[in-house]
Amino acid sequence: MAWSISITPEGWNEIYEACHGCEKHFLLEAINETAIQKGIPGISEDAAKEISHEALANIVFEIIQETDTCDNGGFKYWIDPKGFYKIDLQLRR
């Protein structure tokens, strides 16, 4: 079951930091899965080489804010609309 995200500013900071702690490849896959689901162009592997890790993490964070969905009980925040890619805060504690 999915919930709408309802957390404190500190919680958003945790998500932001978790996004920046992810591997670049994971971030790119999550962005491209989101693009596929939305029917928009994604980021190619070649283009991704020119984009910094920080920029990709920022994109993922923005997508999470737009998706506004987490697993029941929180802690796993959906990147793509179907929840295939998630940021799991429990793994980071």
WOQUICOR-V740055 format. One record per pair of residues at least 6 apart in sequence whose ideal C-beta (glycine too) atoms are under 6 Angstrom apart, sorted by the first residue. I is the first residue (numbers start at 1). J is the second residue. Records with the same first field share a line. If there is no record, write none. Layout:
I->J + J
This chain:
1->72
2->69
3->70 + 72
4->68
5->68 + 70
14->89
15->77 + 87
16->61
18->87 + 92
19->57 + 60 + 61
20->57
24->53
27->56 + 57 + 60
28->48
30->60 + 79 + 85
31->43 + 59
32->42
33->80 + 84 + 85
34->63 + 80
35->42
37->80 + 81 + 82
60->79
63->79
64->77 + 79
67->78 + 81
69->78
70->77
75->89 + 90
76->86 + 88
77->87
78->86
79->85
